[in-house]
Amino acid sequence: MATQIEIEEYLSQLPGWQIEVVSGVSRLQKTYKFKNFEQALQFTNKIGAVAEQENHHPAILTEWGKVTVSWWTHKIGGLHMNDFIMAAKTDAIS
Amino acid sequence: MATQIEIEEYLSQLPGWQIEVVSGVSRLQKTYKFKNFEQALQFTNKIGAVAEQENHHPAILTEWGKVTVSWWTHKIGGLHMNDFIMAAKTDAIS
């Protein structure tokens, strides 16, 4: 599990990403804006491809004109270095 | 806007669908289970196709092994008959 100091350090390198606590579990979350539903869904599929490739899967909320991605590590009930890497990869394909 | 009596009547015909209130707005919500992430994402895309066809768009939360769909009508800030029809169409493609 990443320490609070590590989390703050990693976060400072990931613009727009925030910590969201759901049922006591920290998640790394960001919302991306799009012109319509179709483009939002296309991005969801791009994230899905990366998730399958890395075998690490986020929660992806697809809505008209926006996609909210949440990364966390179920096994440890929190954030691992890998979640921050996946966040960076998500930015890279956005 | 659908009345409370209409909502209860429509809901009784849609197994598994529930009312979820988010920021004071009622949404029609159901979670579908799948074997893995890939199948969940496939269902998300099927819902997306129906949404585009009908020009009415839900919120779709895609996770490993499950998809949570929420229908509501932004314009009226609540539930319209059409949301229940979209719920039935979602069941039909599941």
N, CA and C atoms of all chains as a GROMACS GRO file, in nm:
protein
  564
    1MET      N    1   0.086  -0.120   0.000
    1MET     CA    2   0.000   0.000   0.000
    1MET      C    3   0.090   0.124   0.000
    2ALA      N    4   0.054   0.221  -0.085
    2ALA     CA    5   0.131   0.346  -0.089
    2ALA      C    6   0.110   0.426   0.039
    3THR      N    7   0.216   0.487   0.090
    3THR     CA    8   0.203   0.571   0.210
    3THR      C    9   0.144   0.707   0.170
    4GLN      N   10   0.102   0.782   0.270
    4GLN     CA   11   0.042   0.914   0.245
    4GLN      C   12   0.142   1.004   0.173
    5ILE      N   13   0.268   0.997   0.213
    5ILE     CA   14   0.372   1.081   0.151
    5ILE      C   15   0.392   1.041   0.004
    6GLU      N   16   0.394   0.910  -0.021
    6GLU     CA   17   0.408   0.862  -0.159
    6GLU      C   18   0.288   0.907  -0.243
    7ILE      N   19   0.168   0.892  -0.185
    7ILE     CA   20   0.046   0.930  -0.257
    7ILE      C   21   0.054   1.077  -0.299
    8GLU      N   22   0.094   1.162  -0.206
    8GLU     CA   23   0.102   1.305  -0.238
    8GLU      C   24   0.207   1.334  -0.345
    9GLU      N   25   0.317   1.262  -0.338
    9GLU     CA   26   0.424   1.281  -0.437
    9GLU      C   27   0.377   1.235  -0.576
   10TYR      N   28   0.317   1.116  -0.582
   10TYR     CA   29   0.269   1.065  -0.711
   10TYR      C   30   0.159   1.155  -0.768
   11LEU      N   31   0.067   1.197  -0.680
   11LEU     CA   32  -0.046   1.281  -0.724
   11LEU      C   33   0.001   1.412  -0.786
   12SER      N   34   0.109   1.468  -0.731
   12SER     CA   35   0.159   1.596  -0.781
   12SER      C   36   0.205   1.584  -0.926
   13GLN      N   37   0.229   1.461  -0.970
   13GLN     CA   38   0.272   1.438  -1.109
   13GLN      C   39   0.158   1.396  -1.200
   14LEU      N   40   0.036   1.395  -1.146
   14LEU     CA   41  -0.080   1.350  -1.224
   14LEU      C   42  -0.190   1.456  -1.220
   15PRO      N   43  -0.182   1.556  -1.307
   15PRO     CA   44  -0.278   1.666  -1.304
   15PRO      C   45  -0.423   1.618  -1.322
   16GLY      N   46  -0.511   1.668  -1.238
   16GLY     CA   47  -0.653   1.635  -1.252
   16GLY      C   48  -0.698   1.513  -1.175
   17TRP      N   49  -0.602   1.432  -1.129
   17TRP     CA   50  -0.638   1.312  -1.054
   17TRP      C   51  -0.657   1.348  -0.907
   18GLN      N   52  -0.760   1.288  -0.847
   18GLN     CA   53  -0.790   1.315  -0.707
   18GLN      C   54  -0.814   1.185  -0.631
   19ILE      N   55  -0.802   1.193  -0.501
   19ILE     CA   56  -0.833   1.077  -0.418
   19ILE      C   57  -0.980   1.082  -0.379
   20GLU      N   58  -1.051   0.974  -0.404
   20GLU     CA   59  -1.192   0.963  -0.367
   20GLU      C   60  -1.204   0.840  -0.276
   21VAL      N   61  -1.260   0.858  -0.158
   21VAL     CA   62  -1.272   0.745  -0.067
   21VAL      C   63  -1.412   0.685  -0.078
   22VAL      N   64  -1.421   0.558  -0.116
   22VAL     CA   65  -1.548   0.488  -0.129
   22VAL      C   66  -1.548   0.369  -0.034
   23SER      N   67  -1.642   0.368   0.059
   23SER     CA   68  -1.650   0.261   0.160
   23SER      C   69  -1.515   0.238   0.227
   24GLY      N   70  -1.448   0.346   0.261
   24GLY     CA   71  -1.321   0.337   0.334
   24GLY      C   72  -1.200   0.303   0.249
   25VAL      N   73  -1.222   0.286   0.117
   25VAL     CA   74  -1.112   0.250   0.027
   25VAL      C   75  -1.078   0.370  -0.062
   26SER      N   76  -0.949   0.409  -0.060
   26SER     CA   77  -0.905   0.521  -0.145
   26SER      C   78  -0.898   0.479  -0.291
   27ARG      N   79  -0.953   0.563  -0.376
   27ARG     CA   80  -0.945   0.540  -0.521
   27ARG      C   81  -0.883   0.664  -0.584
   28LEU      N   82  -0.816   0.641  -0.696
   28LEU     CA   83  -0.756   0.748  -0.775
   28LEU      C   84  -0.856   0.778  -0.886
   29GLN      N   85  -0.906   0.902  -0.891
   29GLN     CA   86  -1.017   0.931  -0.980
   29GLN      C   87  -0.996   1.057  -1.064
   30LYS      N   88  -1.040   1.049  -1.190
   30LYS     CA   89  -1.035   1.167  -1.278
   30LYS      C   90  -1.152   1.164  -1.376
   31THR      N   91  -1.207   1.282  -1.406
   31THR     CA   92  -1.314   1.292  -1.506
   31THR      C   93  -1.260   1.360  -1.631
   32TYR      N   94  -1.282   1.296  -1.745
   32TYR     CA   95  -1.242   1.350  -1.876
   32TYR      C   96  -1.367   1.397  -1.950
   33LYS      N   97  -1.358   1.512  -2.014
   33LYS     CA   98  -1.473   1.567  -2.087
   33LYS      C   99  -1.464   1.536  -2.238
   34PHE      N  100  -1.580   1.514  -2.299
   34PHE     CA  101  -1.587   1.487  -2.443
   34PHE      C  102  -1.704   1.563  -2.505
   35LYS      N  103  -1.706   1.563  -2.639
   35LYS     CA  104  -1.807   1.642  -2.710
   35LYS      C  105  -1.945   1.577  -2.707
   36ASN      N  106  -1.948   1.444  -2.692
   36ASN     CA  107  -2.076   1.374  -2.697
   36ASN      C  108  -2.063   1.236  -2.630
   37PHE      N  109  -2.165   1.156  -2.643
   37PHE     CA  110  -2.165   1.024  -2.580
   37PHE      C  111  -2.071   0.928  -2.654
   38GLU      N  112  -2.076   0.937  -2.787
   38GLU     CA  113  -1.996   0.846  -2.870
   38GLU      C  114  -1.847   0.856  -2.838
   39GLN      N  115  -1.798   0.980  -2.828
   39GLN     CA  116  -1.655   0.999  -2.800
   39GLN      C  117  -1.621   0.954  -2.658
   40ALA      N  118  -1.714   0.973  -2.566
   40ALA     CA  119  -1.693   0.925  -2.429
   40ALA      C  120  -1.680   0.772  -2.429
   41LEU      N  121  -1.770   0.707  -2.502
   41LEU     CA  122  -1.768   0.560  -2.507
   41LEU      C  123  -1.642   0.507  -2.576
   42GLN      N  124  -1.596   0.581  -2.675
   42GLN     CA  125  -1.470   0.541  -2.742
   42GLN      C  126  -1.354   0.544  -2.642
   43PHE      N  127  -1.352   0.644  -2.558
   43PHE     CA  128  -1.245   0.653  -2.458
   43PHE      C  129  -1.257   0.539  -2.356
   44THR      N  130  -1.380   0.510  -2.317
   44THR     CA  131  -1.404   0.396  -2.226
   44THR      C  132  -1.343   0.269  -2.284
   45ASN      N  133  -1.361   0.249  -2.414
   45ASN     CA  134  -1.307   0.129  -2.479
   45ASN      C  135  -1.154   0.131  -2.486
   46LYS      N  136  -1.098   0.250  -2.503
   46LYS     CA  137  -0.951   0.260  -2.504
   46LYS      C  138  -0.895   0.225  -2.365
   47ILE      N  139  -0.964   0.274  -2.262
   47ILE     CA  140  -0.920   0.240  -2.126
   47ILE      C  141  -0.935   0.089  -2.104
   48GLY      N  142  -1.046   0.034  -2.154
   48GLY     CA  143  -1.070  -0.111  -2.139
   48GLY      C  144  -0.958  -0.192  -2.202
   49ALA      N  145  -0.908  -0.147  -2.317
   49ALA     CA  146  -0.801  -0.219  -2.386
   49ALA      C  147  -0.673  -0.218  -2.302
   50VAL      N  148  -0.641  -0.103  -2.245
   50VAL     CA  149  -0.522  -0.092  -2.159
   50VAL      C  150  -0.540  -0.179  -2.034
   51ALA      N  151  -0.660  -0.176  -1.978
   51ALA     CA  152  -0.689  -0.255  -1.857
   51ALA      C  153  -0.669  -0.404  -1.882
   52GLU      N  154  -0.718  -0.450  -1.998
   52GLU     CA  155  -0.704  -0.592  -2.032
   52GLU      C  156  -0.557  -0.628  -2.053
   53GLN      N  157  -0.487  -0.538  -2.120
   53GLN     CA  158  -0.345  -0.557  -2.149
   53GLN      C  159  -0.264  -0.572  -2.019
   54GLU      N  160  -0.297  -0.490  -1.921
   54GLU     CA  161  -0.220  -0.488  -1.795
   54GLU      C  162  -0.284  -0.579  -1.690
   55ASN      N  163  -0.400  -0.634  -1.723
   55ASN     CA  164  -0.477  -0.716  -1.629
   55ASN      C  165  -0.500  -0.644  -1.495
   56HIS      N  166  -0.532  -0.516  -1.507
   56HIS     CA  167  -0.568  -0.435  -1.389
   56HIS      C  168  -0.686  -0.350  -1.434
   57HIS      N  169  -0.797  -0.361  -1.363
   57HIS     CA  170  -0.923  -0.306  -1.415
   57HIS      C  171  -0.982  -0.197  -1.327
   58PRO      N  172  -1.015  -0.085  -1.388
   58PRO     CA  173  -1.073   0.027  -1.313
   58PRO      C  174  -1.225   0.019  -1.311
   59ALA      N  175  -1.286   0.114  -1.244
   59ALA     CA  176  -1.428   0.141  -1.262
   59ALA      C  177  -1.436   0.257  -1.359
   60ILE      N  178  -1.520   0.243  -1.462
   60ILE     CA  179  -1.531   0.347  -1.564
   60ILE      C  180  -1.677   0.390  -1.574
   61LEU      N  181  -1.703   0.514  -1.540
   61LEU     CA  182  -1.840   0.567  -1.550
   61LEU      C  183  -1.852   0.647  -1.679
   62THR      N  184  -1.932   0.593  -1.773
   62THR     CA  185  -1.950   0.658  -1.903
   62THR      C  186  -2.082   0.734  -1.902
   63GLU      N  187  -2.077   0.862  -1.934
   63GLU     CA  188  -2.198   0.945  -1.942
   63GLU      C  189  -2.190   1.030  -2.067
   64TRP      N  190  -2.296   1.101  -2.100
   64TRP     CA  191  -2.296   1.188  -2.216
   64TRP      C  192  -2.186   1.294  -2.194
   65GLY      N  193  -2.083   1.292  -2.278
   65GLY     CA  194  -1.980   1.396  -2.274
   65GLY      C  195  -1.876   1.384  -2.165
   66LYS      N  196  -1.881   1.276  -2.087
   66LYS     CA  197  -1.774   1.260  -1.988
   66LYS      C  198  -1.753   1.116  -1.943
   67VAL      N  199  -1.630   1.091  -1.903
   67VAL     CA  200  -1.592   0.959  -1.852
   67VAL      C  201  -1.516   0.980  -1.721
   68THR      N  202  -1.560   0.911  -1.616
   68THR     CA  203  -1.491   0.919  -1.487
   68THR      C  204  -1.424   0.784  -1.461
   69VAL      N  205  -1.292   0.787  -1.446
   69VAL     CA  206  -1.214   0.665  -1.428
   69VAL      C  207  -1.166   0.657  -1.284
   70SER      N  208  -1.179   0.539  -1.223
   70SER     CA  209  -1.130   0.518  -1.086
   70SER      C  210  -1.038   0.396  -1.082
   71TRP      N  211  -0.919   0.419  -1.032
   71TRP     CA  212  -0.822   0.309  -1.017
   71TRP      C  213  -0.796   0.283  -0.869
   72TRP      N  214  -0.796   0.158  -0.831
   72TRP     CA  215  -0.753   0.119  -0.696
   72TRP      C  216  -0.722  -0.030  -0.702
   73THR      N  217  -0.661  -0.082  -0.596
   73THR     CA  218  -0.621  -0.223  -0.597
   73THR      C  219  -0.705  -0.301  -0.496
   74HIS      N  220  -0.796  -0.382  -0.550
   74HIS     CA  221  -0.891  -0.456  -0.466
   74HIS      C  222  -0.818  -0.537  -0.358
   75LYS      N  223  -0.712  -0.605  -0.403
   75LYS     CA  224  -0.641  -0.700  -0.317
   75LYS      C  225  -0.591  -0.636  -0.188
   76ILE      N  226  -0.548  -0.509  -0.196
   76ILE     CA  227  -0.495  -0.443  -0.076
   76ILE      C  228  -0.595  -0.341  -0.020
   77GLY      N  229  -0.711  -0.329  -0.087
   77GLY     CA  230  -0.813  -0.236  -0.038
   77GLY      C  231  -0.762  -0.092  -0.036
   78GLY      N  232  -0.686  -0.054  -0.138
   78GLY     CA  233  -0.633   0.083  -0.141
   78GLY      C  234  -0.550   0.106  -0.265
   79LEU      N  235  -0.456   0.199  -0.252
   79LEU     CA  236  -0.376   0.240  -0.368
   79LEU      C  237  -0.235   0.180  -0.366
   80HIS      N  238  -0.197   0.129  -0.480
   80HIS     CA  239  -0.064   0.072  -0.501
   80HIS      C  240   0.003   0.158  -0.608
   81MET      N  241   0.134   0.156  -0.609
   81MET     CA  242   0.211   0.227  -0.711
   81MET      C  243   0.153   0.204  -0.851
   82ASN      N  244   0.111   0.080  -0.876
   82ASN     CA  245   0.058   0.042  -1.006
   82ASN      C  246  -0.066   0.126  -1.045
   83ASP      N  247  -0.146   0.166  -0.948
   83ASP     CA  248  -0.264   0.248  -0.979
   83ASP      C  249  -0.223   0.384  -1.036
   84PHE      N  250  -0.115   0.436  -0.983
   84PHE     CA  251  -0.065   0.565  -1.032
   84PHE      C  252  -0.008   0.550  -1.174
   85ILE      N  253   0.054   0.436  -1.199
   85ILE     CA  254   0.105   0.408  -1.334
   85ILE      C  255  -0.011   0.396  -1.432
   86MET      N  256  -0.118   0.328  -1.389
   86MET     CA  257  -0.236   0.313  -1.476
   86MET      C  258  -0.301   0.450  -1.500
   87ALA      N  259  -0.298   0.536  -1.400
   87ALA     CA  260  -0.353   0.672  -1.416
   87ALA      C  261  -0.272   0.747  -1.523
   88ALA      N  262  -0.141   0.733  -1.518
   88ALA     CA  263  -0.056   0.799  -1.618
   88ALA      C  264  -0.083   0.742  -1.757
   89LYS      N  265  -0.104   0.610  -1.766
   89LYS     CA  266  -0.134   0.547  -1.895
   89LYS      C  267  -0.269   0.596  -1.947
   90THR      N  268  -0.364   0.616  -1.856
   90THR     CA  269  -0.496   0.666  -1.895
   90THR      C  270  -0.483   0.806  -1.954
   91ASP      N  271  -0.403   0.890  -1.890
   91ASP     CA  272  -0.377   1.025  -1.944
   91ASP      C  273  -0.315   1.015  -2.083
   92ALA      N  274  -0.224   0.920  -2.099
   92ALA     CA  275  -0.150   0.907  -2.225
   92ALA      C  276  -0.241   0.873  -2.343
   93ILE      N  277  -0.351   0.803  -2.319
   93ILE     CA  278  -0.441   0.765  -2.429
   93ILE      C  279  -0.561   0.860  -2.441
   94SER      N  280  -0.566   0.962  -2.356
   94SER     CA  281  -0.684   1.051  -2.357
   94SER      C  282  -0.672   1.156  -2.466
   95MET      N  283  -4.314   1.424  -1.597
   95MET     CA  284  -4.256   1.345  -1.488
   95MET      C  285  -4.357   1.236  -1.448
   96ALA      N  286  -4.303   1.114  -1.428
   96ALA     CA  287  -4.389   1.004  -1.384
   96ALA      C  288  -4.431   1.026  -1.238
   97THR      N  289  -4.556   0.994  -1.207
   97THR     CA  290  -4.603   1.006  -1.068
   97THR      C  291  -4.555   0.886  -0.988
   98GLN      N  292  -4.566   0.897  -0.855
   98GLN     CA  293  -4.521   0.789  -0.768
   98GLN      C  294  -4.596   0.658  -0.800
   99ILE      N  295  -4.726   0.670  -0.826
   99ILE     CA  296  -4.808   0.552  -0.857
   99ILE      C  297  -4.764   0.489  -0.990
  100GLU      N  298  -4.737   0.574  -1.088
  100GLU     CA  299  -4.688   0.522  -1.217
  100GLU      C  300  -4.554   0.454  -1.200
  101ILE      N  301  -4.464   0.518  -1.123
  101ILE     CA  302  -4.331   0.462  -1.101
  101ILE      C  303  -4.341   0.323  -1.041
  102GLU      N  304  -4.427   0.308  -0.939
  102GLU     CA  305  -4.442   0.177  -0.875
  102GLU      C  306  -4.500   0.073  -0.972
  103GLU      N  307  -4.592   0.117  -1.054
  103GLU     CA  308  -4.653   0.025  -1.151
  103GLU      C  309  -4.550  -0.020  -1.256
  104TYR      N  310  -4.476   0.077  -1.309
  104TYR     CA  311  -4.375   0.044  -1.410
  104TYR      C  312  -4.266  -0.046  -1.349
  105LEU      N  313  -4.222  -0.009  -1.229
  105LEU     CA  314  -4.114  -0.084  -1.162
  105LEU      C  315  -4.150  -0.231  -1.143
  106SER      N  316  -4.278  -0.255  -1.113
  106SER     CA  317  -4.322  -0.392  -1.086
  106SER      C  318  -4.306  -0.481  -1.210
  107GLN      N  319  -4.292  -0.415  -1.326
  107GLN     CA  320  -4.275  -0.492  -1.451
  107GLN      C  321  -4.128  -0.499  -1.494
  108LEU      N  322  -4.039  -0.446  -1.410
  108LEU     CA  323  -3.896  -0.444  -1.447
  108LEU      C  324  -3.813  -0.506  -1.334
  109PRO      N  325  -3.802  -0.639  -1.335
  109PRO     CA  326  -3.731  -0.708  -1.227
  109PRO      C  327  -3.586  -0.660  -1.214
  110GLY      N  328  -3.547  -0.633  -1.090
  110GLY     CA  329  -3.407  -0.596  -1.064
  110GLY      C  330  -3.379  -0.448  -1.071
  111TRP      N  331  -3.472  -0.372  -1.127
  111TRP     CA  332  -3.452  -0.227  -1.137
  111TRP      C  333  -3.497  -0.161  -1.007
  112GLN      N  334  -3.419  -0.062  -0.964
  112GLN     CA  335  -3.450   0.008  -0.840
  112GLN      C  336  -3.438   0.159  -0.861
  113ILE      N  337  -3.502   0.232  -0.773
  113ILE     CA  338  -3.489   0.378  -0.777
  113ILE      C  339  -3.371   0.418  -0.689
  114GLU      N  340  -3.281   0.496  -0.746
  114GLU     CA  341  -3.166   0.548  -0.673
  114GLU      C  342  -3.173   0.701  -0.683
  115VAL      N  343  -3.172   0.768  -0.569
  115VAL     CA  344  -3.180   0.914  -0.572
  115VAL      C  345  -3.040   0.974  -0.562
  116VAL      N  346  -3.000   1.050  -0.664
  116VAL     CA  347  -2.868   1.115  -0.666
  116VAL      C  348  -2.889   1.265  -0.676
  117SER      N  349  -2.839   1.338  -0.578
  117SER     CA  350  -2.856   1.484  -0.572
  117SER      C  351  -3.002   1.524  -0.593
  118GLY      N  352  -3.092   1.451  -0.530
  118GLY     CA  353  -3.234   1.485  -0.535
  118GLY      C  354  -3.306   1.440  -0.660
  119VAL      N  355  -3.232   1.376  -0.753
  119VAL     CA  356  -3.292   1.331  -0.879
  119VAL      C  357  -3.305   1.178  -0.880
  120SER      N  358  -3.427   1.130  -0.903
  120SER     CA  359  -3.451   0.985  -0.908
  120SER      C  360  -3.394   0.926  -1.037
  121ARG      N  361  -3.322   0.815  -1.021
  121ARG     CA  362  -3.269   0.742  -1.136
  121ARG      C  363  -3.318   0.598  -1.127
  122LEU      N  364  -3.333   0.538  -1.242
  122LEU     CA  365  -3.371   0.398  -1.252
  122LEU      C  366  -3.242   0.319  -1.270
  123GLN      N  367  -3.213   0.228  -1.178
  123GLN     CA  368  -3.080   0.167  -1.176
  123GLN      C  369  -3.084   0.015  -1.164
  124LYS      N  370  -2.994  -0.051  -1.235
  124LYS     CA  371  -2.981  -0.198  -1.225
  124LYS      C  372  -2.836  -0.238  -1.248
  125THR      N  373  -2.791  -0.339  -1.173
  125THR     CA  374  -2.657  -0.393  -1.192
  125THR      C  375  -2.666  -0.532  -1.256
  126TYR      N  376  -2.593  -0.550  -1.365
  126TYR     CA  377  -2.586  -0.679  -1.436
  126TYR      C  378  -2.450  -0.742  -1.408
  127LYS      N  379  -2.451  -0.874  -1.384
  127LYS     CA  380  -2.327  -0.946  -1.355
  127LYS      C  381  -2.270  -1.016  -1.479
  128PHE      N  382  -2.138  -1.020  -1.488
  128PHE     CA  383  -2.071  -1.087  -1.600
  128PHE      C  384  -1.952  -1.168  -1.551
  129LYS      N  385  -1.896  -1.250  -1.638
  129LYS     CA  386  -1.788  -1.339  -1.599
  129LYS      C  387  -1.654  -1.268  -1.584
  130ASN      N  388  -1.639  -1.157  -1.655
  130ASN     CA  389  -1.510  -1.087  -1.653
  130ASN      C  390  -1.529  -0.941  -1.698
  131PHE      N  391  -1.418  -0.872  -1.717
  131PHE     CA  392  -1.424  -0.732  -1.757
  131PHE      C  393  -1.468  -0.719  -1.903
  132GLU      N  394  -1.413  -0.807  -1.987
  132GLU     CA  395  -1.440  -0.800  -2.131
  132GLU      C  396  -1.590  -0.810  -2.160
  133GLN      N  397  -1.654  -0.906  -2.096
  133GLN     CA  398  -1.798  -0.924  -2.120
  133GLN      C  399  -1.878  -0.805  -2.066
  134ALA      N  400  -1.833  -0.750  -1.954
  134ALA     CA  401  -1.899  -0.631  -1.899
  134ALA      C  402  -1.889  -0.516  -1.999
  135LEU      N  403  -1.769  -0.496  -2.055
  135LEU     CA  404  -1.747  -0.387  -2.150
  135LEU      C  405  -1.827  -0.408  -2.279
  136GLN      N  406  -1.842  -0.534  -2.320
  136GLN     CA  407  -1.923  -0.563  -2.438
  136GLN      C  408  -2.068  -0.519  -2.414
  137PHE      N  409  -2.118  -0.545  -2.295
  137PHE     CA  410  -2.255  -0.505  -2.263
  137PHE      C  411  -2.267  -0.351  -2.260
  138THR      N  412  -2.167  -0.287  -2.206
  138THR     CA  413  -2.164  -0.140  -2.204
  138THR      C  414  -2.178  -0.086  -2.347
  139ASN      N  415  -2.108  -0.149  -2.440
  139ASN     CA  416  -2.115  -0.105  -2.580
  139ASN      C  417  -2.252  -0.133  -2.643
  140LYS      N  418  -2.314  -0.244  -2.603
  140LYS     CA  419  -2.448  -0.274  -2.653
  140LYS      C  420  -2.548  -0.168  -2.603
  141ILE      N  421  -2.534  -0.132  -2.477
  141ILE     CA  422  -2.621  -0.026  -2.421
  141ILE      C  423  -2.595   0.105  -2.494
  142GLY      N  424  -2.467   0.132  -2.520
  142GLY     CA  425  -2.430   0.255  -2.591
  142GLY      C  426  -2.494   0.263  -2.728
  143ALA      N  427  -2.501   0.150  -2.797
  143ALA     CA  428  -2.561   0.147  -2.930
  143ALA      C  429  -2.710   0.180  -2.923
  144VAL      N  430  -2.779   0.123  -2.824
  144VAL     CA  431  -2.922   0.150  -2.807
  144VAL      C  432  -2.943   0.298  -2.767
  145ALA      N  433  -2.854   0.347  -2.683
  145ALA     CA  434  -2.864   0.486  -2.637
  145ALA      C  435  -2.850   0.583  -2.755
  146GLU      N  436  -2.754   0.555  -2.844
  146GLU     CA  437  -2.733   0.640  -2.960
  146GLU      C  438  -2.853   0.634  -3.055
  147GLN      N  439  -2.905   0.513  -3.071
  147GLN     CA  440  -3.020   0.489  -3.159
  147GLN      C  441  -3.142   0.569  -3.112
  148GLU      N  442  -3.162   0.571  -2.982
  148GLU     CA  443  -3.281   0.637  -2.925
  148GLU      C  444  -3.252   0.782  -2.886
  149ASN      N  445  -3.125   0.820  -2.898
  149ASN     CA  446  -3.080   0.953  -2.853
  149ASN      C  447  -3.122   0.983  -2.708
  150HIS      N  448  -3.106   0.884  -2.624
  150HIS     CA  449  -3.132   0.899  -2.480
  150HIS      C  450  -3.020   0.822  -2.411
  151HIS      N  451  -2.944   0.892  -2.325
  151HIS     CA  452  -2.817   0.835  -2.278
  151HIS      C  453  -2.814   0.814  -2.128
  152PRO      N  454  -2.776   0.694  -2.087
  152PRO     CA  455  -2.770   0.663  -1.944
  152PRO      C  456  -2.630   0.692  -1.888
  153ALA      N  457  -2.615   0.672  -1.758
  153ALA     CA  458  -2.483   0.661  -1.698
  153ALA      C  459  -2.454   0.512  -1.690
  154ILE      N  460  -2.336   0.470  -1.736
  154ILE     CA  461  -2.300   0.328  -1.736
  154ILE      C  462  -2.169   0.311  -1.660
  155LEU      N  463  -2.177   0.240  -1.549
  155LEU     CA  464  -2.057   0.213  -1.469
  155LEU      C  465  -2.007   0.072  -1.503
  156THR      N  466  -1.891   0.067  -1.568
  156THR     CA  467  -1.832  -0.060  -1.609
  156THR      C  468  -1.723  -0.101  -1.510
  157GLU      N  469  -1.735  -0.220  -1.452
  157GLU     CA  470  -1.634  -0.270  -1.359
  157GLU      C  471  -1.604  -0.415  -1.396
  158TRP      N  472  -1.504  -0.475  -1.331
  158TRP     CA  473  -1.472  -0.615  -1.356
  158TRP      C  474  -1.595  -0.699  -1.318
  159GLY      N  475  -1.656  -0.765  -1.417
  159GLY     CA  476  -1.767  -0.856  -1.388
  159GLY      C  477  -1.902  -0.793  -1.363
  160LYS      N  478  -1.914  -0.661  -1.376
  160LYS     CA  479  -2.047  -0.603  -1.360
  160LYS      C  480  -2.062  -0.467  -1.428
  161VAL      N  481  -2.186  -0.440  -1.464
  161VAL     CA  482  -2.222  -0.312  -1.526
  161VAL      C  483  -2.344  -0.258  -1.454
  162THR      N  484  -2.334  -0.134  -1.408
  162THR     CA  485  -2.449  -0.069  -1.343
  162THR      C  486  -2.501   0.041  -1.436
  163VAL      N  487  -2.628   0.029  -1.474
  163VAL     CA  488  -2.688   0.124  -1.568
  163VAL      C  489  -2.787   0.212  -1.495
  164SER      N  490  -2.782   0.342  -1.522
  164SER     CA  491  -2.877   0.436  -1.461
  164SER      C  492  -2.944   0.519  -1.570
  165TRP      N  493  -3.076   0.515  -1.570
  165TRP     CA  494  -3.154   0.596  -1.665
  165TRP      C  495  -3.231   0.703  -1.591
  166TRP      N  496  -3.230   0.824  -1.643
  166TRP     CA  497  -3.315   0.932  -1.593
  166TRP      C  498  -3.320   1.037  -1.702
  167THR      N  499  -3.409   1.134  -1.685
  167THR     CA  500  -3.426   1.236  -1.789
  167THR      C  501  -3.378   1.371  -1.736
  168HIS      N  502  -3.262   1.413  -1.787
  168HIS     CA  503  -3.198   1.536  -1.739
  168HIS      C  504  -3.293   1.654  -1.745
  169LYS      N  505  -3.365   1.664  -1.859
  169LYS     CA  506  -3.448   1.780  -1.887
  169LYS      C  507  -3.554   1.804  -1.778
  170ILE      N  508  -3.607   1.693  -1.723
  170ILE     CA  509  -3.712   1.709  -1.621
  170ILE      C  510  -3.656   1.680  -1.481
  171GLY      N  511  -3.527   1.647  -1.473
  171GLY     CA  512  -3.467   1.619  -1.343
  171GLY      C  513  -3.534   1.504  -1.271
  172GLY      N  514  -3.570   1.400  -1.346
  172GLY     CA  515  -3.635   1.285  -1.284
  172GLY      C  516  -3.667   1.178  -1.385
  173LEU      N  517  -3.770   1.101  -1.357
  173LEU     CA  518  -3.804   0.986  -1.441
  173LEU      C  519  -3.922   1.013  -1.532
  174HIS      N  520  -3.906   0.978  -1.658
  174HIS     CA  521  -4.009   0.989  -1.758
  174HIS      C  522  -4.041   0.846  -1.804
  175MET      N  523  -4.160   0.827  -1.856
  175MET     CA  524  -4.201   0.697  -1.911
  175MET      C  525  -4.090   0.637  -1.997
  176ASN      N  526  -4.024   0.724  -2.075
  176ASN     CA  527  -3.919   0.680  -2.165
  176ASN      C  528  -3.804   0.608  -2.093
  177ASP      N  529  -3.775   0.650  -1.970
  177ASP     CA  530  -3.667   0.584  -1.894
  177ASP      C  531  -3.702   0.439  -1.864
  178PHE      N  532  -3.829   0.414  -1.839
  178PHE     CA  533  -3.873   0.277  -1.811
  178PHE      C  534  -3.867   0.192  -1.938
  179ILE      N  535  -3.898   0.256  -2.051
  179ILE     CA  536  -3.887   0.186  -2.180
  179ILE      C  537  -3.741   0.152  -2.208
  180MET      N  538  -3.651   0.246  -2.180
  180MET     CA  539  -3.508   0.221  -2.201
  180MET      C  540  -3.459   0.110  -2.108
  181ALA      N  541  -3.513   0.106  -1.986
  181ALA     CA  542  -3.477  -0.001  -1.892
  181ALA      C  543  -3.518  -0.137  -1.950
  182ALA      N  544  -3.637  -0.143  -2.006
  182ALA     CA  545  -3.686  -0.268  -2.066
  182ALA      C  546  -3.598  -0.307  -2.186
  183LYS      N  547  -3.559  -0.208  -2.266
  183LYS     CA  548  -3.470  -0.235  -2.381
  183LYS      C  549  -3.334  -0.285  -2.333
  184THR      N  550  -3.286  -0.229  -2.220
  184THR     CA  551  -3.157  -0.273  -2.165
  184THR      C  552  -3.167  -0.420  -2.124
  185ASP      N  553  -3.277  -0.455  -2.058
  185ASP     CA  554  -3.297  -0.597  -2.022
  185ASP      C  555  -3.298  -0.684  -2.147
  186ALA      N  556  -3.361  -0.635  -2.251
  186ALA     CA  557  -3.377  -0.714  -2.374
  186ALA      C  558  -3.245  -0.748  -2.440
  187ILE      N  559  -3.144  -0.663  -2.424
  187ILE     CA  560  -3.013  -0.690  -2.488
  187ILE      C  561  -2.913  -0.753  -2.390
  188SER      N  562  -2.956  -0.776  -2.267
  188SER     CA  563  -2.863  -0.830  -2.166
  188SER      C  564  -2.848  -0.981  -2.179
   0.00000   0.00000   0.00000
